Amino acid sequence: MTPPVIARWIDIIESGRTSELESLLAEDAVFYSPAVFSAQEGRDTTLAYLSAAAKVFGDTDFHYVEKWYGEQSAILEFAATIDGKYVNGIDMIHWNDVEKIVSVKVMVRPLKGLQALMPRMAELLAPS
């Protein structure tokens, strides 16, 4: 059975309603990017990365392939095509006792998929 926090996550991601992501994130949420060495800390920063990723994948064939659940964690495997490059990865999500997401770690393969993803993310996250 899908944990309620993950059911909400999947609904938000698949519908592109990223404005609802903030309500899922704990204030001290942390985002671990497949392309950035250091952890991105805090709700606002995590939200910026997740919103950018949702935008990048929003016009693709992004879909979750498989899902695994722990007590307060989930691993969601996804696949998509960006600029003709196959992208496969996982979202590792942990949440707290009040069902707020405290960490999201994204891993992406193959290298060509990550290389297709990185410039699009950088463009969306660049200071305006």
N, CA, C and O atoms as CSV, one atom per row, in Angstrom:
chain,resi,resn,atom,element,x,y,z
A,1,MET,N,N,0.838,-1.182,0.000
A,1,MET,CA,C,0.000,0.000,0.000
A,1,MET,C,C,0.887,1.252,0.000
A,1,MET,O,O,1.879,1.321,0.726
A,2,THR,N,N,0.522,2.218,-0.809
A,2,THR,CA,C,1.309,3.453,-0.926
A,2,THR,C,C,1.094,4.338,0.300
A,2,THR,O,O,-0.048,4.660,0.628
A,3,PRO,N,N,2.172,4.738,0.986
A,3,PRO,CA,C,2.029,5.651,2.120
A,3,PRO,C,C,1.378,6.962,1.661
A,3,PRO,O,O,1.643,7.419,0.549
A,4,PRO,N,N,0.532,7.571,2.498
A,4,PRO,CA,C,-0.179,8.794,2.102
A,4,PRO,C,C,0.731,9.911,1.597
A,4,PRO,O,O,0.386,10.581,0.623
A,5,VAL,N,N,1.879,10.129,2.229
A,5,VAL,CA,C,2.784,11.205,1.800
A,5,VAL,C,C,3.305,10.927,0.392
A,5,VAL,O,O,3.490,11.858,-0.393
A,6,ILE,N,N,3.543,9.666,0.067
A,6,ILE,CA,C,4.037,9.320,-1.270
A,6,ILE,C,C,2.906,9.390,-2.296
A,6,ILE,O,O,3.135,9.778,-3.441
A,7,ALA,N,N,1.705,9.022,-1.900
A,7,ALA,CA,C,0.559,9.166,-2.808
A,7,ALA,C,C,0.386,10.638,-3.192
A,7,ALA,O,O,0.127,10.953,-4.353
A,8,ARG,N,N,0.529,11.533,-2.220
A,8,ARG,CA,C,0.440,12.974,-2.505
A,8,ARG,C,C,1.593,13.417,-3.402
A,8,ARG,O,O,1.384,14.170,-4.354
A,9,TRP,N,N,2.820,12.950,-3.102
A,9,TRP,CA,C,4.003,13.282,-3.901
A,9,TRP,C,C,3.772,12.887,-5.361
A,9,TRP,O,O,3.955,13.703,-6.264
A,10,ILE,N,N,3.373,11.644,-5.587
A,10,ILE,CA,C,3.179,11.149,-6.952
A,10,ILE,C,C,2.102,11.958,-7.666
A,10,ILE,O,O,2.260,12.306,-8.836
A,11,ASP,N,N,1.016,12.257,-6.972
A,11,ASP,CA,C,-0.063,13.052,-7.572
A,11,ASP,C,C,0.451,14.440,-7.979
A,11,ASP,O,O,0.155,14.911,-9.077
A,12,ILE,N,N,1.207,15.083,-7.111
A,12,ILE,CA,C,1.746,16.417,-7.396
A,12,ILE,C,C,2.722,16.365,-8.572
A,12,ILE,O,O,2.648,17.193,-9.480
A,13,ILE,N,N,3.625,15.404,-8.553
A,13,ILE,CA,C,4.634,15.295,-9.612
A,13,ILE,C,C,3.975,14.965,-10.951
A,13,ILE,O,O,4.281,15.594,-11.964
A,14,GLU,N,N,3.079,13.991,-10.961
A,14,GLU,CA,C,2.468,13.569,-12.221
A,14,GLU,C,C,1.508,14.606,-12.792
A,14,GLU,O,O,1.281,14.639,-14.002
A,15,SER,N,N,0.942,15.456,-11.931
A,15,SER,CA,C,0.003,16.482,-12.408
A,15,SER,C,C,0.703,17.809,-12.700
A,15,SER,O,O,0.116,18.694,-13.322
A,16,GLY,N,N,1.966,17.954,-12.251
A,16,GLY,CA,C,2.701,19.192,-12.468
A,16,GLY,C,C,2.278,20.328,-11.545
A,16,GLY,O,O,2.599,21.486,-11.810
A,17,ARG,N,N,1.565,20.018,-10.467
A,17,ARG,CA,C,1.116,21.056,-9.521
A,17,ARG,C,C,2.206,21.308,-8.465
A,17,ARG,O,O,2.009,21.047,-7.278
A,18,THR,N,N,3.347,21.816,-8.920
A,18,THR,CA,C,4.483,21.990,-8.009
A,18,THR,C,C,4.218,23.017,-6.916
A,18,THR,O,O,4.932,23.044,-5.914
A,19,SER,N,N,3.210,23.858,-7.091
A,19,SER,CA,C,2.875,24.826,-6.037
A,19,SER,C,C,2.451,24.104,-4.758
A,19,SER,O,O,2.476,24.698,-3.679
A,20,GLU,N,N,2.068,22.849,-4.863
A,20,GLU,CA,C,1.642,22.081,-3.689
A,20,GLU,C,C,2.799,21.350,-3.007
A,20,GLU,O,O,2.617,20.766,-1.938
A,21,LEU,N,N,3.984,21.377,-3.614
A,21,LEU,CA,C,5.137,20.686,-3.018
A,21,LEU,C,C,5.526,21.259,-1.664
A,21,LEU,O,O,5.889,20.520,-0.749
A,22,GLU,N,N,5.450,22.573,-1.541
A,22,GLU,CA,C,5.888,23.216,-0.292
A,22,GLU,C,C,5.184,22.620,0.925
A,22,GLU,O,O,5.798,22.436,1.976
A,23,SER,N,N,3.889,22.319,0.778
A,23,SER,CA,C,3.130,21.779,1.909
A,23,SER,C,C,3.594,20.376,2.311
A,23,SER,O,O,3.291,19.920,3.413
A,24,LEU,N,N,4.316,19.699,1.442
A,24,LEU,CA,C,4.827,18.361,1.747
A,24,LEU,C,C,6.188,18.390,2.433
A,24,LEU,O,O,6.595,17.399,3.038
A,25,LEU,N,N,6.893,19.515,2.344
A,25,LEU,CA,C,8.279,19.580,2.805
A,25,LEU,C,C,8.403,20.097,4.236
A,25,LEU,O,O,7.756,21.073,4.615
A,26,ALA,N,N,9.241,19.429,5.019
A,26,ALA,CA,C,9.580,19.927,6.350
A,26,ALA,C,C,10.450,21.171,6.185
A,26,ALA,O,O,11.113,21.346,5.163
A,27,GLU,N,N,10.440,22.023,7.192
A,27,GLU,CA,C,11.223,23.263,7.129
A,27,GLU,C,C,12.715,22.980,6.936
A,27,GLU,O,O,13.419,23.738,6.268
A,28,ASP,N,N,13.185,21.880,7.529
A,28,ASP,CA,C,14.609,21.546,7.446
A,28,ASP,C,C,14.896,20.491,6.366
A,28,ASP,O,O,15.886,19.766,6.460
A,29,ALA,N,N,14.049,20.405,5.358
A,29,ALA,CA,C,14.225,19.421,4.283
A,29,ALA,C,C,15.578,19.604,3.594
A,29,ALA,O,O,16.115,20.709,3.518
A,30,VAL,N,N,16.106,18.496,3.099
A,30,VAL,CA,C,17.401,18.497,2.419
A,30,VAL,C,C,17.234,17.799,1.069
A,30,VAL,O,O,16.575,16.765,0.960
A,31,PHE,N,N,17.853,18.398,0.038
A,31,PHE,CA,C,17.835,17.806,-1.294
A,31,PHE,C,C,19.250,17.397,-1.680
A,31,PHE,O,O,20.187,18.188,-1.565
A,32,TYR,N,N,19.398,16.166,-2.134
A,32,TYR,CA,C,20.682,15.652,-2.599
A,32,TYR,C,C,20.580,15.462,-4.109
A,32,TYR,O,O,19.854,14.592,-4.591
A,33,SER,N,N,21.304,16.270,-4.830
A,33,SER,CA,C,21.263,16.278,-6.286
A,33,SER,C,C,22.238,15.264,-6.869
A,33,SER,O,O,23.286,15.004,-6.278
A,34,PRO,N,N,21.904,14.687,-8.026
A,34,PRO,CA,C,22.869,13.802,-8.668
A,34,PRO,C,C,24.029,14.564,-9.307
A,34,PRO,O,O,25.018,13.958,-9.717
A,35,ALA,N,N,23.909,15.888,-9.391
A,35,ALA,CA,C,24.918,16.681,-10.105
A,35,ALA,C,C,25.655,17.689,-9.229
A,35,ALA,O,O,26.637,18.285,-9.670
A,36,VAL,N,N,25.196,17.888,-7.998
A,36,VAL,CA,C,25.805,18.886,-7.112
A,36,VAL,C,C,26.393,18.157,-5.910
A,36,VAL,O,O,25.723,17.336,-5.283
A,37,PHE,N,N,27.661,18.464,-5.591
A,37,PHE,CA,C,28.376,17.736,-4.545
A,37,PHE,C,C,27.737,17.915,-3.171
A,37,PHE,O,O,27.553,16.935,-2.449
A,38,SER,N,N,27.395,19.145,-2.797
A,38,SER,CA,C,26.915,19.394,-1.437
A,38,SER,C,C,25.396,19.287,-1.344
A,38,SER,O,O,24.679,19.521,-2.317
A,39,ALA,N,N,24.924,18.929,-0.155
A,39,ALA,CA,C,23.491,18.853,0.099
A,39,ALA,C,C,22.889,20.258,0.009
A,39,ALA,O,O,23.514,21.240,0.411
A,40,GLN,N,N,21.692,20.336,-0.512
A,40,GLN,CA,C,20.969,21.603,-0.617
A,40,GLN,C,C,19.980,21.644,0.545
A,40,GLN,O,O,19.009,20.888,0.563
A,41,GLU,N,N,20.225,22.521,1.508
A,41,GLU,CA,C,19.485,22.475,2.766
A,41,GLU,C,C,18.398,23.529,2.864
A,41,GLU,O,O,18.546,24.647,2.370
A,42,GLY,N,N,17.291,23.150,3.519
A,42,GLY,CA,C,16.185,24.053,3.781
A,42,GLY,C,C,15.035,23.863,2.807
A,42,GLY,O,O,15.231,23.448,1.665
A,43,ARG,N,N,13.825,24.177,3.279
A,43,ARG,CA,C,12.616,23.993,2.479
A,43,ARG,C,C,12.660,24.781,1.173
A,43,ARG,O,O,12.333,24.241,0.117
A,44,ASP,N,N,13.061,26.052,1.233
A,44,ASP,CA,C,13.040,26.892,0.029
A,44,ASP,C,C,13.997,26.375,-1.042
A,44,ASP,O,O,13.650,26.334,-2.223
A,45,THR,N,N,15.191,25.984,-0.633
A,45,THR,CA,C,16.175,25.469,-1.588
A,45,THR,C,C,15.716,24.132,-2.153
A,45,THR,O,O,15.800,23.902,-3.360
A,46,THR,N,N,15.234,23.258,-1.290
A,46,THR,CA,C,14.716,21.959,-1.738
A,46,THR,C,C,13.566,22.167,-2.709
A,46,THR,O,O,13.492,21.499,-3.741
A,47,LEU,N,N,12.681,23.076,-2.387
A,47,LEU,CA,C,11.546,23.375,-3.264
A,47,LEU,C,C,12.007,23.887,-4.624
A,47,LEU,O,O,11.434,23.518,-5.649
A,48,ALA,N,N,13.033,24.729,-4.644
A,48,ALA,CA,C,13.554,25.262,-5.913
A,48,ALA,C,C,14.078,24.124,-6.794
A,48,ALA,O,O,13.792,24.090,-7.991
A,49,TYR,N,N,14.836,23.200,-6.216
A,49,TYR,CA,C,15.376,22.076,-6.987
A,49,TYR,C,C,14.266,21.150,-7.475
A,49,TYR,O,O,14.262,20.730,-8.632
A,50,LEU,N,N,13.329,20.835,-6.590
A,50,LEU,CA,C,12.235,19.938,-6.978
A,50,LEU,C,C,11.342,20.564,-8.043
A,50,LEU,O,O,10.897,19.876,-8.962
A,51,SER,N,N,11.078,21.855,-7.926
A,51,SER,CA,C,10.250,22.549,-8.916
A,51,SER,C,C,10.947,22.587,-10.267
A,51,SER,O,O,10.309,22.392,-11.302
A,52,ALA,N,N,12.255,22.836,-10.265
A,52,ALA,CA,C,13.018,22.845,-11.513
A,52,ALA,C,C,12.993,21.461,-12.158
A,52,ALA,O,O,12.797,21.341,-13.368
A,53,ALA,N,N,13.189,20.427,-11.358
A,53,ALA,CA,C,13.170,19.062,-11.892
A,53,ALA,C,C,11.794,18.724,-12.467
A,53,ALA,O,O,11.693,18.118,-13.534
A,54,ALA,N,N,10.743,19.116,-11.759
A,54,ALA,CA,C,9.386,18.842,-12.251
A,54,ALA,C,C,9.134,19.559,-13.573
A,54,ALA,O,O,8.456,19.033,-14.455
A,55,LYS,N,N,9.684,20.760,-13.702
A,55,LYS,CA,C,9.527,21.505,-14.950
A,55,LYS,C,C,10.300,20.835,-16.093
A,55,LYS,O,O,9.778,20.696,-17.199
A,56,VAL,N,N,11.532,20.424,-15.827
A,56,VAL,CA,C,12.352,19.757,-16.838
A,56,VAL,C,C,11.673,18.472,-17.319
A,56,VAL,O,O,11.616,18.202,-18.518
A,57,PHE,N,N,11.164,17.692,-16.378
A,57,PHE,CA,C,10.549,16.419,-16.735
A,57,PHE,C,C,9.089,16.559,-17.170
A,57,PHE,O,O,8.507,15.614,-17.703
A,58,GLY,N,N,8.505,17.722,-16.946
A,58,GLY,CA,C,7.086,17.929,-17.224
A,58,GLY,C,C,6.675,17.715,-18.669
A,58,GLY,O,O,5.558,17.269,-18.933
A,59,ASP,N,N,7.549,18.024,-19.602
A,59,ASP,CA,C,7.220,17.863,-21.021
A,59,ASP,C,C,7.844,16.605,-21.619
A,59,ASP,O,O,8.063,16.535,-22.828
A,60,THR,N,N,8.130,15.619,-20.780
A,60,THR,CA,C,8.751,14.381,-21.251
A,60,THR,C,C,7.791,13.221,-20.992
A,60,THR,O,O,6.650,13.416,-20.573
A,61,ASP,N,N,8.273,12.041,-21.247
A,61,ASP,CA,C,7.502,10.830,-20.975
A,61,ASP,C,C,7.801,10.284,-19.568
A,61,ASP,O,O,7.710,9.079,-19.330
A,62,PHE,N,N,8.157,11.182,-18.644
A,62,PHE,CA,C,8.485,10.804,-17.264
A,62,PHE,C,C,7.392,9.909,-16.683
A,62,PHE,O,O,6.198,10.186,-16.807
A,63,HIS,N,N,7.837,8.840,-16.051
A,63,HIS,CA,C,6.883,7.995,-15.328
A,63,HIS,C,C,7.643,7.168,-14.289
A,63,HIS,O,O,8.820,6.849,-14.455
A,64,TYR,N,N,6.931,6.838,-13.219
A,64,TYR,CA,C,7.521,5.964,-12.214
A,64,TYR,C,C,7.368,4.522,-12.683
A,64,TYR,O,O,6.303,4.102,-13.134
A,65,VAL,N,N,8.469,3.776,-12.563
A,65,VAL,CA,C,8.530,2.403,-13.049
A,65,VAL,C,C,8.220,1.418,-11.923
A,65,VAL,O,O,7.414,0.502,-12.086
A,66,GLU,N,N,8.873,1.622,-10.783
A,66,GLU,CA,C,8.680,0.747,-9.630
A,66,GLU,C,C,8.745,1.568,-8.356
A,66,GLU,O,O,9.276,2.679,-8.346
A,67,LYS,N,N,8.190,1.002,-7.263
A,67,LYS,CA,C,8.147,1.710,-5.987
A,67,LYS,C,C,8.413,0.716,-4.858
A,67,LYS,O,O,7.876,-0.391,-4.852
A,68,TRP,N,N,9.250,1.129,-3.902
A,68,TRP,CA,C,9.525,0.327,-2.720
A,68,TRP,C,C,9.316,1.220,-1.501
A,68,TRP,O,O,9.666,2.400,-1.522
A,69,TYR,N,N,8.742,0.651,-0.432
A,69,TYR,CA,C,8.417,1.452,0.746
A,69,TYR,C,C,9.012,0.870,2.016
A,69,TYR,O,O,9.026,-0.343,2.224
A,70,GLY,N,N,9.505,1.776,2.866
A,70,GLY,CA,C,9.930,1.435,4.209
A,70,GLY,C,C,8.958,2.097,5.176
A,70,GLY,O,O,7.911,2.603,4.771
A,71,GLU,N,N,9.314,2.089,6.459
A,71,GLU,CA,C,8.420,2.658,7.470
A,71,GLU,C,C,8.208,4.158,7.261
A,71,GLU,O,O,7.076,4.638,7.319
A,72,GLN,N,N,9.278,4.889,7.020
A,72,GLN,CA,C,9.187,6.326,6.763
A,72,GLN,C,C,10.077,6.695,5.591
A,72,GLN,O,O,10.733,7.736,5.588
A,73,SER,N,N,10.086,5.815,4.590
A,73,SER,CA,C,10.921,6.058,3.426
A,73,SER,C,C,10.333,5.369,2.200
A,73,SER,O,O,9.524,4.446,2.302
A,74,ALA,N,N,10.763,5.843,1.051
A,74,ALA,CA,C,10.340,5.235,-0.200
A,74,ALA,C,C,11.448,5.393,-1.228
A,74,ALA,O,O,12.216,6.354,-1.190
A,75,ILE,N,N,11.520,4.450,-2.131
A,75,ILE,CA,C,12.387,4.554,-3.301
A,75,ILE,C,C,11.472,4.417,-4.508
A,75,ILE,O,O,10.776,3.417,-4.677
A,76,LEU,N,N,11.494,5.452,-5.340
A,76,LEU,CA,C,10.648,5.492,-6.529
A,76,LEU,C,C,11.559,5.514,-7.749
A,76,LEU,O,O,12.292,6.480,-7.961
A,77,GLU,N,N,11.518,4.462,-8.546
A,77,GLU,CA,C,12.332,4.422,-9.763
A,77,GLU,C,C,11.563,5.095,-10.890
A,77,GLU,O,O,10.373,4.847,-11.084
A,78,PHE,N,N,12.266,5.954,-11.634
A,78,PHE,CA,C,11.619,6.657,-12.743
A,78,PHE,C,C,12.397,6.476,-14.034
A,78,PHE,O,O,13.564,6.085,-14.033
A,79,ALA,N,N,11.715,6.772,-15.139
A,79,ALA,CA,C,12.340,6.753,-16.462
A,79,ALA,C,C,11.748,7.900,-17.265
A,79,ALA,O,O,10.597,8.283,-17.057
A,80,ALA,N,N,12.534,8.445,-18.178
A,80,ALA,CA,C,12.092,9.532,-19.048
A,80,ALA,C,C,13.065,9.643,-20.206
A,80,ALA,O,O,14.114,8.998,-20.224
A,81,THR,N,N,12.700,10.468,-21.168
A,81,THR,CA,C,13.583,10.773,-22.294
A,81,THR,C,C,13.740,12.282,-22.367
A,81,THR,O,O,12.751,13.010,-22.452
A,82,ILE,N,N,14.985,12.755,-22.335
A,82,ILE,CA,C,15.278,14.189,-22.438
A,82,ILE,C,C,16.221,14.376,-23.619
A,82,ILE,O,O,17.294,13.774,-23.671
A,83,ASP,N,N,15.814,15.208,-24.558
A,83,ASP,CA,C,16.623,15.468,-25.760
A,83,ASP,C,C,17.073,14.171,-26.431
A,83,ASP,O,O,18.211,14.061,-26.887
A,84,GLY,N,N,16.175,13.197,-26.485
A,84,GLY,CA,C,16.486,11.930,-27.131
A,84,GLY,C,C,17.349,10.993,-26.303
A,84,GLY,O,O,17.724,9.918,-26.771
A,85,LYS,N,N,17.670,11.393,-25.070
A,85,LYS,CA,C,18.520,10.574,-24.194
A,85,LYS,C,C,17.661,9.915,-23.117
A,85,LYS,O,O,16.840,10.567,-22.472
A,86,TYR,N,N,17.863,8.622,-22.937
A,86,TYR,CA,C,17.164,7.866,-21.905
A,86,TYR,C,C,17.706,8.272,-20.538
A,86,TYR,O,O,18.917,8.300,-20.324
A,87,VAL,N,N,16.806,8.582,-19.625
A,87,VAL,CA,C,17.163,8.935,-18.251
A,87,VAL,C,C,16.445,7.961,-17.325
A,87,VAL,O,O,15.229,7.793,-17.407
A,88,ASN,N,N,17.203,7.329,-16.452
A,88,ASN,CA,C,16.653,6.378,-15.496
A,88,ASN,C,C,17.214,6.760,-14.144
A,88,ASN,O,O,18.397,7.079,-14.028
A,89,GLY,N,N,16.379,6.732,-13.123
A,89,GLY,CA,C,16.887,7.107,-11.818
A,89,GLY,C,C,15.953,6.732,-10.702
A,89,GLY,O,O,14.928,6.083,-10.911
A,90,ILE,N,N,16.328,7.153,-9.505
A,90,ILE,CA,C,15.491,6.914,-8.342
A,90,ILE,C,C,15.383,8.186,-7.514
A,90,ILE,O,O,16.313,8.987,-7.435
A,91,ASP,N,N,14.230,8.340,-6.908
A,91,ASP,CA,C,13.990,9.335,-5.870
A,91,ASP,C,C,13.964,8.560,-4.558
A,91,ASP,O,O,13.107,7.697,-4.365
A,92,MET,N,N,14.896,8.859,-3.656
A,92,MET,CA,C,14.908,8.259,-2.318
A,92,MET,C,C,14.331,9.311,-1.375
A,92,MET,O,O,14.929,10.368,-1.171
A,93,ILE,N,N,13.175,9.018,-0.807
A,93,ILE,CA,C,12.438,10.007,-0.019
A,93,ILE,C,C,12.264,9.507,1.408
A,93,ILE,O,O,11.880,8.359,1.633
A,94,HIS,N,N,12.552,10.386,2.374
A,94,HIS,CA,C,12.322,10.096,3.794
A,94,HIS,C,C,11.392,11.156,4.365
A,94,HIS,O,O,11.465,12.323,3.979
A,95,TRP,N,N,10.524,10.759,5.273
A,95,TRP,CA,C,9.626,11.716,5.913
A,95,TRP,C,C,9.612,11.491,7.419
A,95,TRP,O,O,10.065,10.464,7.925
A,96,ASN,N,N,9.070,12.501,8.121
A,96,ASN,CA,C,9.056,12.463,9.581
A,96,ASN,C,C,7.701,11.957,10.100
A,96,ASN,O,O,6.855,11.513,9.324
A,97,ASP,N,N,7.512,12.032,11.423
A,97,ASP,CA,C,6.293,11.515,12.061
A,97,ASP,C,C,5.033,12.269,11.675
A,97,ASP,O,O,3.933,11.732,11.811
A,98,VAL,N,N,5.164,13.504,11.194
A,98,VAL,CA,C,3.984,14.279,10.795
A,98,VAL,C,C,3.827,14.300,9.274
A,98,VAL,O,O,3.162,15.169,8.710
A,99,GLU,N,N,4.462,13.315,8.628
A,99,GLU,CA,C,4.362,13.115,7.179
A,99,GLU,C,C,4.798,14.328,6.356
A,99,GLU,O,O,4.177,14.684,5.354
A,100,LYS,N,N,5.882,14.944,6.813
A,100,LYS,CA,C,6.545,15.984,6.034
A,100,LYS,C,C,7.854,15.394,5.522
A,100,LYS,O,O,8.581,14.742,6.271
A,101,ILE,N,N,8.150,15.622,4.258
A,101,ILE,CA,C,9.366,15.089,3.664
A,101,ILE,C,C,10.580,15.818,4.234
A,101,ILE,O,O,10.637,17.048,4.228
A,102,VAL,N,N,11.556,15.038,4.730
A,102,VAL,CA,C,12.764,15.614,5.321
A,102,VAL,C,C,13.970,15.487,4.406
A,102,VAL,O,O,14.937,16.236,4.549
A,103,SER,N,N,13.926,14.535,3.453
A,103,SER,CA,C,15.025,14.447,2.505
A,103,SER,C,C,14.580,13.788,1.205
A,103,SER,O,O,13.751,12.878,1.175
A,104,VAL,N,N,15.180,14.302,0.131
A,104,VAL,CA,C,14.988,13.726,-1.195
A,104,VAL,C,C,16.375,13.583,-1.803
A,104,VAL,O,O,17.096,14.567,-1.971
A,105,LYS,N,N,16.739,12.357,-2.129
A,105,LYS,CA,C,18.021,12.095,-2.780
A,105,LYS,C,C,17.710,11.521,-4.156
A,105,LYS,O,O,16.984,10.533,-4.278
A,106,VAL,N,N,18.261,12.143,-5.185
A,106,VAL,CA,C,18.016,11.699,-6.551
A,106,VAL,C,C,19.300,11.125,-7.125
A,106,VAL,O,O,20.368,11.729,-7.022
A,107,MET,N,N,19.182,9.959,-7.725
A,107,MET,CA,C,20.301,9.337,-8.425
A,107,MET,C,C,19.854,9.096,-9.861
A,107,MET,O,O,18.735,8.643,-10.103
A,108,VAL,N,N,20.735,9.404,-10.811
A,108,VAL,CA,C,20.390,9.320,-12.231
A,108,VAL,C,C,21.457,8.547,-12.989
A,108,VAL,O,O,22.648,8.673,-12.707
A,109,ARG,N,N,21.028,7.760,-13.937
A,109,ARG,CA,C,21.899,7.032,-14.844
A,109,ARG,C,C,21.245,7.044,-16.205
A,109,ARG,O,O,20.077,7.428,-16.264
A,110,PRO,N,N,21.836,6.686,-17.245
A,110,PRO,CA,C,23.280,6.597,-17.457
A,110,PRO,C,C,23.899,7.991,-17.531
A,110,PRO,O,O,23.191,8.994,-17.439
A,111,LEU,N,N,25.199,8.052,-17.696
A,111,LEU,CA,C,25.900,9.333,-17.724
A,111,LEU,C,C,25.319,10.269,-18.788
A,111,LEU,O,O,25.147,11.460,-18.529
A,112,LYS,N,N,25.018,9.753,-19.966
A,112,LYS,CA,C,24.458,10.610,-21.033
A,112,LYS,C,C,23.104,11.184,-20.617
A,112,LYS,O,O,22.760,12.298,-21.013
A,113,GLY,N,N,22.339,10.443,-19.828
A,113,GLY,CA,C,21.071,10.949,-19.314
A,113,GLY,C,C,21.300,12.092,-18.335
A,113,GLY,O,O,20.622,13.117,-18.399
A,114,LEU,N,N,22.258,11.912,-17.428
A,114,LEU,CA,C,22.600,12.966,-16.479
A,114,LEU,C,C,23.130,14.193,-17.213
A,114,LEU,O,O,22.804,15.323,-16.848
A,115,GLN,N,N,23.943,13.978,-18.241
A,115,GLN,CA,C,24.481,15.099,-19.016
A,115,GLN,C,C,23.381,15.851,-19.762
A,115,GLN,O,O,23.520,17.053,-19.988
A,116,ALA,N,N,22.308,15.192,-20.146
A,116,ALA,CA,C,21.179,15.867,-20.792
A,116,ALA,C,C,20.373,16.663,-19.767
A,116,ALA,O,O,19.816,17.714,-20.086
A,117,LEU,N,N,20.316,16.164,-18.555
A,117,LEU,CA,C,19.533,16.788,-17.486
A,117,LEU,C,C,20.220,18.014,-16.883
A,117,LEU,O,O,19.560,19.014,-16.601
A,118,MET,N,N,21.530,17.945,-16.686
A,118,MET,CA,C,22.260,18.990,-15.955
A,118,MET,C,C,22.111,20.401,-16.534
A,118,MET,O,O,21.812,21.316,-15.766
A,119,PRO,N,N,22.299,20.636,-17.836
A,119,PRO,CA,C,22.184,22.013,-18.328
A,119,PRO,C,C,20.769,22.575,-18.189
A,119,PRO,O,O,20.594,23.773,-17.968
A,120,ARG,N,N,19.773,21.719,-18.316
A,120,ARG,CA,C,18.385,22.198,-18.171
A,120,ARG,C,C,18.102,22.606,-16.722
A,120,ARG,O,O,17.442,23.615,-16.470
A,121,MET,N,N,18.601,21.826,-15.790
A,121,MET,CA,C,18.432,22.169,-14.371
A,121,MET,C,C,19.201,23.449,-14.061
A,121,MET,O,O,18.679,24.335,-13.385
A,122,ALA,N,N,20.431,23.554,-14.546
A,122,ALA,CA,C,21.263,24.735,-14.279
A,122,ALA,C,C,20.589,25.996,-14.797
A,122,ALA,O,O,20.625,27.040,-14.145
A,123,GLU,N,N,19.977,25.898,-15.967
A,123,GLU,CA,C,19.302,27.056,-16.555
A,123,GLU,C,C,18.141,27.518,-15.672
A,123,GLU,O,O,17.951,28.718,-15.472
A,124,LEU,N,N,17.372,26.575,-15.150
A,124,LEU,CA,C,16.214,26.925,-14.309
A,124,LEU,C,C,16.627,27.421,-12.929
A,124,LEU,O,O,15.908,28.211,-12.317
A,125,LEU,N,N,17.777,26.966,-12.432
A,125,LEU,CA,C,18.217,27.354,-11.099
A,125,LEU,C,C,19.143,28.562,-11.080
A,125,LEU,O,O,19.501,29.052,-10.009
A,126,ALA,N,N,19.533,29.045,-12.256
A,126,ALA,CA,C,20.436,30.209,-12.325
A,126,ALA,C,C,19.749,31.438,-11.745
A,126,ALA,O,O,18.556,31.650,-11.964
A,127,PRO,N,N,20.504,32.248,-11.004
A,127,PRO,CA,C,19.922,33.492,-10.482
A,127,PRO,C,C,19.483,34.382,-11.631
A,127,PRO,O,O,20.174,34.500,-12.642
A,128,SER,N,N,18.315,35.012,-11.463
A,128,SER,CA,C,17.826,35.859,-12.556
A,128,SER,C,C,18.340,37.265,-12.491
A,128,SER,O,O,18.008,38.084,-13.347
